[in-house]
Every structure is written in structure tokens, then in C-alpha cells.
Amino acid sequence: MYEMNSGLQLARAYIPSQVFTQRFSAMEGLSKGTIFPELYMPYHPRRY
């Protein structure tokens, strides 16, 4: 059986500092899911 806390590090988060200088309007942010244009990445599925 595995020991719950074996002292191993399972993961480490890396979050670079980000500067957000622009903002969408409130209505546009609600429709896009973010108010920051730098974070907006719409999903476009591939077509084969």
C-alpha cells in the first residue's frame, strides 16, 4: 500500500506575473468570459 505523505512533491505551480493594460466593456467581457483581452483565447476546433 502507498503511504499518504511520502515526502514527494507531486506538482509545482508556475504563474508568471502579468500586466493587464486593456479591458473589454462589461457586456463584451460577459460574452467572452474575461474582461482582459490578453487572456481571451477562443476555441477553434480543427477540421480534418
mmCIF entry with sequence, helices, sheets and N, C-alpha, C, O atoms, coordinates in Angstrom:
data_MODEL
# 
_entry.id   MODEL 
# 
_entity.id                         1 
_entity.type                       polymer 
_entity.pdbx_number_of_molecules   1 
# 
_entity_poly.entity_id                      1 
_entity_poly.type                           'polypeptide(L)' 
_entity_poly.nstd_linkage                   no 
_entity_poly.nstd_monomer                   no 
_entity_poly.pdbx_seq_one_letter_code       MYEMNSGLQLARAYIPSQVFTQRFSAMEGLSKGTIFPELYMPYHPRRY 
_entity_poly.pdbx_seq_one_letter_code_can   MYEMNSGLQLARAYIPSQVFTQRFSAMEGLSKGTIFPELYMPYHPRRY 
_entity_poly.pdbx_strand_id                 A 
# 
loop_
_entity_poly_seq.entity_id 
_entity_poly_seq.num 
_entity_poly_seq.mon_id 
_entity_poly_seq.hetero 
1 1  MET n 
1 2  TYR n 
1 3  GLU n 
1 4  MET n 
1 5  ASN n 
1 6  SER n 
1 7  GLY n 
1 8  LEU n 
1 9  GLN n 
1 10 LEU n 
1 11 ALA n 
1 12 ARG n 
1 13 ALA n 
1 14 TYR n 
1 15 ILE n 
1 16 PRO n 
1 17 SER n 
1 18 GLN n 
1 19 VAL n 
1 20 PHE n 
1 21 THR n 
1 22 GLN n 
1 23 ARG n 
1 24 PHE n 
1 25 SER n 
1 26 ALA n 
1 27 MET n 
1 28 GLU n 
1 29 GLY n 
1 30 LEU n 
1 31 SER n 
1 32 LYS n 
1 33 GLY n 
1 34 THR n 
1 35 ILE n 
1 36 PHE n 
1 37 PRO n 
1 38 GLU n 
1 39 LEU n 
1 40 TYR n 
1 41 MET n 
1 42 PRO n 
1 43 TYR n 
1 44 HIS n 
1 45 PRO n 
1 46 ARG n 
1 47 ARG n 
1 48 TYR n 
# 
_struct_asym.id          A 
_struct_asym.entity_id   1 
# 
loop_
_struct_conf.conf_type_id 
_struct_conf.id 
_struct_conf.pdbx_PDB_helix_id 
_struct_conf.beg_label_comp_id 
_struct_conf.beg_label_asym_id 
_struct_conf.beg_label_seq_id 
_struct_conf.pdbx_beg_PDB_ins_code 
_struct_conf.end_label_comp_id 
_struct_conf.end_label_asym_id 
_struct_conf.end_label_seq_id 
_struct_conf.pdbx_end_PDB_ins_code 
_struct_conf.beg_auth_comp_id 
_struct_conf.beg_auth_asym_id 
_struct_conf.beg_auth_seq_id 
_struct_conf.end_auth_comp_id 
_struct_conf.end_auth_asym_id 
_struct_conf.end_auth_seq_id 
_struct_conf.pdbx_PDB_helix_class 
_struct_conf.details 
_struct_conf.pdbx_PDB_helix_length 
HELX_P HELX_P1 AA1 ALA A 26 ? LYS A 32 ? ALA A 26 LYS A 32 1 ? 7 
HELX_P HELX_P2 AA2 PRO A 37 ? LEU A 39 ? PRO A 37 LEU A 39 5 ? 3 
# 
_struct_conf_type.id          HELX_P 
_struct_conf_type.criteria    ? 
_struct_conf_type.reference   ? 
# 
loop_
_atom_site.group_PDB 
_atom_site.id 
_atom_site.type_symbol 
_atom_site.label_atom_id 
_atom_site.label_alt_id 
_atom_site.label_comp_id 
_atom_site.label_asym_id 
_atom_site.label_entity_id 
_atom_site.label_seq_id 
_atom_site.pdbx_PDB_ins_code 
_atom_site.Cartn_x 
_atom_site.Cartn_y 
_atom_site.Cartn_z 
_atom_site.occupancy 
_atom_site.B_iso_or_equiv 
_atom_site.pdbx_formal_charge 
_atom_site.auth_seq_id 
_atom_site.auth_comp_id 
_atom_site.auth_asym_id 
_atom_site.auth_atom_id 
_atom_site.pdbx_PDB_model_num 
ATOM 1   N N  . MET A 1 1  ? 0.837   -1.180 0.000   1.00 0.00 ? 1  MET A N  1 
ATOM 2   C CA . MET A 1 1  ? 0.000   0.000  0.000   1.00 0.00 ? 1  MET A CA 1 
ATOM 3   C C  . MET A 1 1  ? 0.882   1.243  0.000   1.00 0.00 ? 1  MET A C  1 
ATOM 4   O O  . MET A 1 1  ? 1.988   1.222  0.540   1.00 0.00 ? 1  MET A O  1 
ATOM 5   N N  . TYR A 1 2  ? 0.401   2.309  -0.596  1.00 0.00 ? 2  TYR A N  1 
ATOM 6   C CA . TYR A 1 2  ? 1.159   3.549  -0.656  1.00 0.00 ? 2  TYR A CA 1 
ATOM 7   C C  . TYR A 1 2  ? 0.935   4.384  0.593   1.00 0.00 ? 2  TYR A C  1 
ATOM 8   O O  . TYR A 1 2  ? -0.176  4.452  1.120   1.00 0.00 ? 2  TYR A O  1 
ATOM 9   N N  . GLU A 1 3  ? 1.984   5.007  1.053   1.00 0.00 ? 3  GLU A N  1 
ATOM 10  C CA . GLU A 1 3  ? 1.885   5.902  2.194   1.00 0.00 ? 3  GLU A CA 1 
ATOM 11  C C  . GLU A 1 3  ? 1.342   7.248  1.712   1.00 0.00 ? 3  GLU A C  1 
ATOM 12  O O  . GLU A 1 3  ? 1.775   7.749  0.674   1.00 0.00 ? 3  GLU A O  1 
ATOM 13  N N  . MET A 1 4  ? 0.409   7.835  2.445   1.00 0.00 ? 4  MET A N  1 
ATOM 14  C CA . MET A 1 4  ? -0.237  9.077  2.004   1.00 0.00 ? 4  MET A CA 1 
ATOM 15  C C  . MET A 1 4  ? 0.756   10.223 1.828   1.00 0.00 ? 4  MET A C  1 
ATOM 16  O O  . MET A 1 4  ? 0.701   10.921 0.815   1.00 0.00 ? 4  MET A O  1 
ATOM 17  N N  . ASN A 1 5  ? 1.647   10.436 2.770   1.00 0.00 ? 5  ASN A N  1 
ATOM 18  C CA . ASN A 1 5  ? 2.593   11.539 2.679   1.00 0.00 ? 5  ASN A CA 1 
ATOM 19  C C  . ASN A 1 5  ? 3.996   10.963 2.647   1.00 0.00 ? 5  ASN A C  1 
ATOM 20  O O  . ASN A 1 5  ? 4.637   10.826 3.689   1.00 0.00 ? 5  ASN A O  1 
ATOM 21  N N  . SER A 1 6  ? 4.471   10.628 1.467   1.00 0.00 ? 6  SER A N  1 
ATOM 22  C CA . SER A 1 6  ? 5.789   10.012 1.348   1.00 0.00 ? 6  SER A CA 1 
ATOM 23  C C  . SER A 1 6  ? 6.893   11.047 1.178   1.00 0.00 ? 6  SER A C  1 
ATOM 24  O O  . SER A 1 6  ? 8.052   10.682 0.984   1.00 0.00 ? 6  SER A O  1 
ATOM 25  N N  . GLY A 1 7  ? 6.549   12.351 1.247   1.00 0.00 ? 7  GLY A N  1 
ATOM 26  C CA . GLY A 1 7  ? 7.557   13.390 1.129   1.00 0.00 ? 7  GLY A CA 1 
ATOM 27  C C  . GLY A 1 7  ? 7.861   13.794 -0.300  1.00 0.00 ? 7  GLY A C  1 
ATOM 28  O O  . GLY A 1 7  ? 8.716   14.650 -0.527  1.00 0.00 ? 7  GLY A O  1 
ATOM 29  N N  . LEU A 1 8  ? 7.185   13.202 -1.263  1.00 0.00 ? 8  LEU A N  1 
ATOM 30  C CA . LEU A 1 8  ? 7.405   13.553 -2.658  1.00 0.00 ? 8  LEU A CA 1 
ATOM 31  C C  . LEU A 1 8  ? 6.574   14.766 -3.046  1.00 0.00 ? 8  LEU A C  1 
ATOM 32  O O  . LEU A 1 8  ? 5.437   14.928 -2.604  1.00 0.00 ? 8  LEU A O  1 
ATOM 33  N N  . GLN A 1 9  ? 7.159   15.606 -3.875  1.00 0.00 ? 9  GLN A N  1 
ATOM 34  C CA . GLN A 1 9  ? 6.428   16.758 -4.386  1.00 0.00 ? 9  GLN A CA 1 
ATOM 35  C C  . GLN A 1 9  ? 5.716   16.321 -5.663  1.00 0.00 ? 9  GLN A C  1 
ATOM 36  O O  . GLN A 1 9  ? 6.363   15.902 -6.623  1.00 0.00 ? 9  GLN A O  1 
ATOM 37  N N  . LEU A 1 10 ? 4.400   16.416 -5.677  1.00 0.00 ? 10 LEU A N  1 
ATOM 38  C CA . LEU A 1 10 ? 3.623   15.928 -6.809  1.00 0.00 ? 10 LEU A CA 1 
ATOM 39  C C  . LEU A 1 10 ? 3.506   16.950 -7.922  1.00 0.00 ? 10 LEU A C  1 
ATOM 40  O O  . LEU A 1 10 ? 3.467   16.583 -9.097  1.00 0.00 ? 10 LEU A O  1 
ATOM 41  N N  . ALA A 1 11 ? 3.449   18.213 -7.577  1.00 0.00 ? 11 ALA A N  1 
ATOM 42  C CA . ALA A 1 11 ? 3.292   19.246 -8.598  1.00 0.00 ? 11 ALA A CA 1 
ATOM 43  C C  . ALA A 1 11 ? 3.811   20.570 -8.069  1.00 0.00 ? 11 ALA A C  1 
ATOM 44  O O  . ALA A 1 11 ? 3.949   20.767 -6.862  1.00 0.00 ? 11 ALA A O  1 
ATOM 45  N N  . ARG A 1 12 ? 4.094   21.473 -8.996  1.00 0.00 ? 12 ARG A N  1 
ATOM 46  C CA . ARG A 1 12 ? 4.510   22.821 -8.634  1.00 0.00 ? 12 ARG A CA 1 
ATOM 47  C C  . ARG A 1 12 ? 3.861   23.787 -9.617  1.00 0.00 ? 12 ARG A C  1 
ATOM 48  O O  . ARG A 1 12 ? 3.949   23.603 -10.831 1.00 0.00 ? 12 ARG A O  1 
ATOM 49  N N  . ALA A 1 13 ? 3.224   24.792 -9.099  1.00 0.00 ? 13 ALA A N  1 
ATOM 50  C CA . ALA A 1 13 ? 2.569   25.786 -9.957  1.00 0.00 ? 13 ALA A CA 1 
ATOM 51  C C  . ALA A 1 13 ? 3.569   26.867 -10.344 1.00 0.00 ? 13 ALA A C  1 
ATOM 52  O O  . ALA A 1 13 ? 4.353   27.334 -9.517  1.00 0.00 ? 13 ALA A O  1 
ATOM 53  N N  . TYR A 1 14 ? 3.529   27.254 -11.607 1.00 0.00 ? 14 TYR A N  1 
ATOM 54  C CA . TYR A 1 14 ? 4.352   28.357 -12.088 1.00 0.00 ? 14 TYR A CA 1 
ATOM 55  C C  . TYR A 1 14 ? 3.416   29.370 -12.714 1.00 0.00 ? 14 TYR A C  1 
ATOM 56  O O  . TYR A 1 14 ? 2.764   29.084 -13.719 1.00 0.00 ? 14 TYR A O  1 
ATOM 57  N N  . ILE A 1 15 ? 3.347   30.537 -12.131 1.00 0.00 ? 15 ILE A N  1 
ATOM 58  C CA . ILE A 1 15 ? 2.458   31.578 -12.632 1.00 0.00 ? 15 ILE A CA 1 
ATOM 59  C C  . ILE A 1 15 ? 3.289   32.830 -12.869 1.00 0.00 ? 15 ILE A C  1 
ATOM 60  O O  . ILE A 1 15 ? 3.656   33.512 -11.912 1.00 0.00 ? 15 ILE A O  1 
ATOM 61  N N  . PRO A 1 16 ? 3.594   33.146 -14.128 1.00 0.00 ? 16 PRO A N  1 
ATOM 62  C CA . PRO A 1 16 ? 4.374   34.356 -14.392 1.00 0.00 ? 16 PRO A CA 1 
ATOM 63  C C  . PRO A 1 16 ? 3.543   35.599 -14.096 1.00 0.00 ? 16 PRO A C  1 
ATOM 64  O O  . PRO A 1 16 ? 2.323   35.598 -14.258 1.00 0.00 ? 16 PRO A O  1 
ATOM 65  N N  . SER A 1 17 ? 4.215   36.650 -13.664 1.00 0.00 ? 17 SER A N  1 
ATOM 66  C CA . SER A 1 17 ? 3.484   37.889 -13.401 1.00 0.00 ? 17 SER A CA 1 
ATOM 67  C C  . SER A 1 17 ? 3.007   38.471 -14.727 1.00 0.00 ? 17 SER A C  1 
ATOM 68  O O  . SER A 1 17 ? 3.718   38.435 -15.731 1.00 0.00 ? 17 SER A O  1 
ATOM 69  N N  . GLN A 1 18 ? 1.810   38.997 -14.711 1.00 0.00 ? 18 GLN A N  1 
ATOM 70  C CA . GLN A 1 18 ? 1.208   39.528 -15.926 1.00 0.00 ? 18 GLN A CA 1 
ATOM 71  C C  . GLN A 1 18 ? 0.706   40.934 -15.661 1.00 0.00 ? 18 GLN A C  1 
ATOM 72  O O  . GLN A 1 18 ? 0.222   41.239 -14.571 1.00 0.00 ? 18 GLN A O  1 
ATOM 73  N N  . VAL A 1 19 ? 0.824   41.782 -16.660 1.00 0.00 ? 19 VAL A N  1 
ATOM 74  C CA . VAL A 1 19 ? 0.321   43.146 -16.563 1.00 0.00 ? 19 VAL A CA 1 
ATOM 75  C C  . VAL A 1 19 ? -0.812  43.280 -17.562 1.00 0.00 ? 19 VAL A C  1 
ATOM 76  O O  . VAL A 1 19 ? -0.620  43.103 -18.765 1.00 0.00 ? 19 VAL A O  1 
ATOM 77  N N  . PHE A 1 20 ? -1.985  43.592 -17.057 1.00 0.00 ? 20 PHE A N  1 
ATOM 78  C CA . PHE A 1 20 ? -3.153  43.748 -17.917 1.00 0.00 ? 20 PHE A CA 1 
ATOM 79  C C  . PHE A 1 20 ? -3.419  45.237 -18.092 1.00 0.00 ? 20 PHE A C  1 
ATOM 80  O O  . PHE A 1 20 ? -3.742  45.932 -17.129 1.00 0.00 ? 20 PHE A O  1 
ATOM 81  N N  . THR A 1 21 ? -3.283  45.723 -19.315 1.00 0.00 ? 21 THR A N  1 
ATOM 82  C CA . THR A 1 21 ? -3.401  47.161 -19.551 1.00 0.00 ? 21 THR A CA 1 
ATOM 83  C C  . THR A 1 21 ? -4.708  47.541 -20.219 1.00 0.00 ? 21 THR A C  1 
ATOM 84  O O  . THR A 1 21 ? -5.128  48.695 -20.133 1.00 0.00 ? 21 THR A O  1 
ATOM 85  N N  . GLN A 1 22 ? -5.355  46.604 -20.877 1.00 0.00 ? 22 GLN A N  1 
ATOM 86  C CA . GLN A 1 22 ? -6.598  46.906 -21.580 1.00 0.00 ? 22 GLN A CA 1 
ATOM 87  C C  . GLN A 1 22 ? -7.725  46.104 -20.966 1.00 0.00 ? 22 GLN A C  1 
ATOM 88  O O  . GLN A 1 22 ? -7.493  45.079 -20.324 1.00 0.00 ? 22 GLN A O  1 
ATOM 89  N N  . ARG A 1 23 ? -8.960  46.577 -21.165 1.00 0.00 ? 23 ARG A N  1 
ATOM 90  C CA . ARG A 1 23 ? -10.128 45.849 -20.668 1.00 0.00 ? 23 ARG A CA 1 
ATOM 91  C C  . ARG A 1 23 ? -11.249 45.925 -21.683 1.00 0.00 ? 23 ARG A C  1 
ATOM 92  O O  . ARG A 1 23 ? -11.430 46.936 -22.363 1.00 0.00 ? 23 ARG A O  1 
ATOM 93  N N  . PHE A 1 24 ? -12.013 44.817 -21.774 1.00 0.00 ? 24 PHE A N  1 
ATOM 94  C CA . PHE A 1 24 ? -13.248 44.822 -22.543 1.00 0.00 ? 24 PHE A CA 1 
ATOM 95  C C  . PHE A 1 24 ? -14.315 45.544 -21.729 1.00 0.00 ? 24 PHE A C  1 
ATOM 96  O O  . PHE A 1 24 ? -14.178 45.702 -20.516 1.00 0.00 ? 24 PHE A O  1 
ATOM 97  N N  . SER A 1 25 ? -15.357 45.973 -22.389 1.00 0.00 ? 25 SER A N  1 
ATOM 98  C CA . SER A 1 25 ? -16.504 46.518 -21.662 1.00 0.00 ? 25 SER A CA 1 
ATOM 99  C C  . SER A 1 25 ? -17.144 45.390 -20.855 1.00 0.00 ? 25 SER A C  1 
ATOM 100 O O  . SER A 1 25 ? -16.862 44.214 -21.086 1.00 0.00 ? 25 SER A O  1 
ATOM 101 N N  . ALA A 1 26 ? -18.000 45.753 -19.919 1.00 0.00 ? 26 ALA A N  1 
ATOM 102 C CA . ALA A 1 26 ? -18.641 44.738 -19.072 1.00 0.00 ? 26 ALA A CA 1 
ATOM 103 C C  . ALA A 1 26 ? -19.459 43.757 -19.903 1.00 0.00 ? 26 ALA A C  1 
ATOM 104 O O  . ALA A 1 26 ? -19.382 42.551 -19.673 1.00 0.00 ? 26 ALA A O  1 
ATOM 105 N N  . MET A 1 27 ? -20.229 44.240 -20.850 1.00 0.00 ? 27 MET A N  1 
ATOM 106 C CA . MET A 1 27 ? -21.061 43.355 -21.669 1.00 0.00 ? 27 MET A CA 1 
ATOM 107 C C  . MET A 1 27 ? -20.210 42.451 -22.557 1.00 0.00 ? 27 MET A C  1 
ATOM 108 O O  . MET A 1 27 ? -20.502 41.263 -22.695 1.00 0.00 ? 27 MET A O  1 
ATOM 109 N N  . GLU A 1 28 ? -19.163 43.005 -23.157 1.00 0.00 ? 28 GLU A N  1 
ATOM 110 C CA . GLU A 1 28 ? -18.283 42.191 -24.005 1.00 0.00 ? 28 GLU A CA 1 
ATOM 111 C C  . GLU A 1 28 ? -17.532 41.166 -23.153 1.00 0.00 ? 28 GLU A C  1 
ATOM 112 O O  . GLU A 1 28 ? -17.336 40.028 -23.582 1.00 0.00 ? 28 GLU A O  1 
ATOM 113 N N  . GLY A 1 29 ? -17.113 41.561 -21.955 1.00 0.00 ? 29 GLY A N  1 
ATOM 114 C CA . GLY A 1 29 ? -16.442 40.634 -21.052 1.00 0.00 ? 29 GLY A CA 1 
ATOM 115 C C  . GLY A 1 29 ? -17.338 39.483 -20.639 1.00 0.00 ? 29 GLY A C  1 
ATOM 116 O O  . GLY A 1 29 ? -16.879 38.346 -20.525 1.00 0.00 ? 29 GLY A O  1 
ATOM 117 N N  . LEU A 1 30 ? -18.622 39.769 -20.412 1.00 0.00 ? 30 LEU A N  1 
ATOM 118 C CA . LEU A 1 30 ? -19.559 38.698 -20.069 1.00 0.00 ? 30 LEU A CA 1 
ATOM 119 C C  . LEU A 1 30 ? -19.724 37.719 -21.220 1.00 0.00 ? 30 LEU A C  1 
ATOM 120 O O  . LEU A 1 30 ? -19.810 36.512 -20.997 1.00 0.00 ? 30 LEU A O  1 
ATOM 121 N N  . SER A 1 31 ? -19.768 38.220 -22.437 1.00 0.00 ? 31 SER A N  1 
ATOM 122 C CA . SER A 1 31 ? -19.957 37.321 -23.580 1.00 0.00 ? 31 SER A CA 1 
ATOM 123 C C  . SER A 1 31 ? -18.686 36.532 -23.909 1.00 0.00 ? 31 SER A C  1 
ATOM 124 O O  . SER A 1 31 ? -18.768 35.419 -24.429 1.00 0.00 ? 31 SER A O  1 
ATOM 125 N N  . LYS A 1 32 ? -17.508 37.101 -23.609 1.00 0.00 ? 32 LYS A N  1 
ATOM 126 C CA . LYS A 1 32 ? -16.250 36.423 -23.929 1.00 0.00 ? 32 LYS A CA 1 
ATOM 127 C C  . LYS A 1 32 ? -15.678 35.631 -22.758 1.00 0.00 ? 32 LYS A C  1 
ATOM 128 O O  . LYS A 1 32 ? -14.775 34.816 -22.949 1.00 0.00 ? 32 LYS A O  1 
ATOM 129 N N  . GLY A 1 33 ? -16.194 35.858 -21.545 1.00 0.00 ? 33 GLY A N  1 
ATOM 130 C CA . GLY A 1 33 ? -15.727 35.105 -20.391 1.00 0.00 ? 33 GLY A CA 1 
ATOM 131 C C  . GLY A 1 33 ? -14.553 35.722 -19.667 1.00 0.00 ? 33 GLY A C  1 
ATOM 132 O O  . GLY A 1 33 ? -14.075 35.152 -18.686 1.00 0.00 ? 33 GLY A O  1 
ATOM 133 N N  . THR A 1 34 ? -14.074 36.865 -20.115 1.00 0.00 ? 34 THR A N  1 
ATOM 134 C CA . THR A 1 34 ? -12.988 37.581 -19.445 1.00 0.00 ? 34 THR A CA 1 
ATOM 135 C C  . THR A 1 34 ? -13.071 39.046 -19.829 1.00 0.00 ? 34 THR A C  1 
ATOM 136 O O  . THR A 1 34 ? -13.555 39.388 -20.908 1.00 0.00 ? 34 THR A O  1 
ATOM 137 N N  . ILE A 1 35 ? -12.598 39.906 -18.945 1.00 0.00 ? 35 ILE A N  1 
ATOM 138 C CA . ILE A 1 35 ? -12.565 41.329 -19.296 1.00 0.00 ? 35 ILE A CA 1 
ATOM 139 C C  . ILE A 1 35 ? -11.192 41.726 -19.826 1.00 0.00 ? 35 ILE A C  1 
ATOM 140 O O  . ILE A 1 35 ? -10.995 42.870 -20.236 1.00 0.00 ? 35 ILE A O  1 
ATOM 141 N N  . PHE A 1 36 ? -10.242 40.793 -19.820 1.00 0.00 ? 36 PHE A N  1 
ATOM 142 C CA . PHE A 1 36 ? -8.886  41.099 -20.258 1.00 0.00 ? 36 PHE A CA 1 
ATOM 143 C C  . PHE A 1 36 ? -8.621  40.538 -21.657 1.00 0.00 ? 36 PHE A C  1 
ATOM 144 O O  . PHE A 1 36 ? -8.639  39.321 -21.839 1.00 0.00 ? 36 PHE A O  1 
ATOM 145 N N  . PRO A 1 37 ? -8.375  41.401 -22.647 1.00 0.00 ? 37 PRO A N  1 
ATOM 146 C CA . PRO A 1 37 ? -8.088  40.909 -24.000 1.00 0.00 ? 37 PRO A CA 1 
ATOM 147 C C  . PRO A 1 37 ? -6.860  39.992 -24.057 1.00 0.00 ? 37 PRO A C  1 
ATOM 148 O O  . PRO A 1 37 ? -6.795  39.103 -24.906 1.00 0.00 ? 37 PRO A O  1 
ATOM 149 N N  . GLU A 1 38 ? -5.905  40.198 -23.175 1.00 0.00 ? 38 GLU A N  1 
ATOM 150 C CA . GLU A 1 38 ? -4.695  39.360 -23.176 1.00 0.00 ? 38 GLU A CA 1 
ATOM 151 C C  . GLU A 1 38 ? -5.007  37.910 -22.808 1.00 0.00 ? 38 GLU A C  1 
ATOM 152 O O  . GLU A 1 38 ? -4.249  37.008 -23.163 1.00 0.00 ? 38 GLU A O  1 
ATOM 153 N N  . LEU A 1 39 ? -6.114  37.678 -22.100 1.00 0.00 ? 39 LEU A N  1 
ATOM 154 C CA . LEU A 1 39 ? -6.482  36.319 -21.699 1.00 0.00 ? 39 LEU A CA 1 
ATOM 155 C C  . LEU A 1 39 ? -7.506  35.678 -22.627 1.00 0.00 ? 39 LEU A C  1 
ATOM 156 O O  . LEU A 1 39 ? -7.794  34.488 -22.495 1.00 0.00 ? 39 LEU A O  1 
ATOM 157 N N  . TYR A 1 40 ? -8.050  36.432 -23.547 1.00 0.00 ? 40 TYR A N  1 
ATOM 158 C CA . TYR A 1 40 ? -9.109  35.914 -24.413 1.00 0.00 ? 40 TYR A CA 1 
ATOM 159 C C  . TYR A 1 40 ? -8.511  35.024 -25.487 1.00 0.00 ? 40 TYR A C  1 
ATOM 160 O O  . TYR A 1 40 ? -7.757  35.492 -26.339 1.00 0.00 ? 40 TYR A O  1 
ATOM 161 N N  . MET A 1 41 ? -8.845  33.740 -25.447 1.00 0.00 ? 41 MET A N  1 
ATOM 162 C CA . MET A 1 41 ? -8.376  32.764 -26.434 1.00 0.00 ? 41 MET A CA 1 
ATOM 163 C C  . MET A 1 41 ? -9.548  31.892 -26.841 1.00 0.00 ? 41 MET A C  1 
ATOM 164 O O  . MET A 1 41 ? -9.788  30.856 -26.221 1.00 0.00 ? 41 MET A O  1 
ATOM 165 N N  . PRO A 1 42 ? -10.279 32.288 -27.869 1.00 0.00 ? 42 PRO A N  1 
ATOM 166 C CA . PRO A 1 42 ? -11.439 31.483 -28.279 1.00 0.00 ? 42 PRO A CA 1 
ATOM 167 C C  . PRO A 1 42 ? -10.995 30.126 -28.814 1.00 0.00 ? 42 PRO A C  1 
ATOM 168 O O  . PRO A 1 42 ? -9.917  29.990 -29.391 1.00 0.00 ? 42 PRO A O  1 
ATOM 169 N N  . TYR A 1 43 ? -11.837 29.142 -28.612 1.00 0.00 ? 43 TYR A N  1 
ATOM 170 C CA . TYR A 1 43 ? -11.550 27.779 -29.061 1.00 0.00 ? 43 TYR A CA 1 
ATOM 171 C C  . TYR A 1 43 ? -12.038 27.608 -30.491 1.00 0.00 ? 43 TYR A C  1 
ATOM 172 O O  . TYR A 1 43 ? -13.210 27.837 -30.790 1.00 0.00 ? 43 TYR A O  1 
ATOM 173 N N  . HIS A 1 44 ? -11.135 27.205 -31.364 1.00 0.00 ? 44 HIS A N  1 
ATOM 174 C CA . HIS A 1 44 ? -11.472 26.916 -32.759 1.00 0.00 ? 44 HIS A CA 1 
ATOM 175 C C  . HIS A 1 44 ? -11.088 25.464 -33.035 1.00 0.00 ? 44 HIS A C  1 
ATOM 176 O O  . HIS A 1 44 ? -9.909  25.164 -33.219 1.00 0.00 ? 44 HIS A O  1 
ATOM 177 N N  . PRO A 1 45 ? -12.061 24.566 -33.064 1.00 0.00 ? 45 PRO A N  1 
ATOM 178 C CA . PRO A 1 45 ? -11.721 23.158 -33.306 1.00 0.00 ? 45 PRO A CA 1 
ATOM 179 C C  . PRO A 1 45 ? -11.138 22.964 -34.704 1.00 0.00 ? 45 PRO A C  1 
ATOM 180 O O  . PRO A 1 45 ? -11.510 23.654 -35.654 1.00 0.00 ? 45 PRO A O  1 
ATOM 181 N N  . ARG A 1 46 ? -10.227 22.021 -34.803 1.00 0.00 ? 46 ARG A N  1 
ATOM 182 C CA . ARG A 1 46 ? -9.625  21.713 -36.107 1.00 0.00 ? 46 ARG A CA 1 
ATOM 183 C C  . ARG A 1 46 ? -10.612 20.955 -36.972 1.00 0.00 ? 46 ARG A C  1 
ATOM 184 O O  . ARG A 1 46 ? -11.403 20.149 -36.481 1.00 0.00 ? 46 ARG A O  1 
ATOM 185 N N  . ARG A 1 47 ? -10.555 21.217 -38.226 1.00 0.00 ? 47 ARG A N  1 
ATOM 186 C CA . ARG A 1 47 ? -11.360 20.459 -39.188 1.00 0.00 ? 47 ARG A CA 1 
ATOM 187 C C  . ARG A 1 47 ? -10.411 19.633 -40.044 1.00 0.00 ? 47 ARG A C  1 
ATOM 188 O O  . ARG A 1 47 ? -9.484  20.167 -40.654 1.00 0.00 ? 47 ARG A O  1 
ATOM 189 N N  . TYR A 1 48 ? -10.646 18.350 -40.083 1.00 0.00 ? 48 TYR A N  1 
ATOM 190 C CA . TYR A 1 48 ? -9.767  17.455 -40.847 1.00 0.00 ? 48 TYR A CA 1 
ATOM 191 C C  . TYR A 1 48 ? -10.406 17.063 -42.146 1.00 0.00 ? 48 TYR A C  1 
ATOM 192 O O  . TYR A 1 48 ? -9.815  16.314 -42.924 1.00 0.00 ? 48 TYR A O  1 
# 
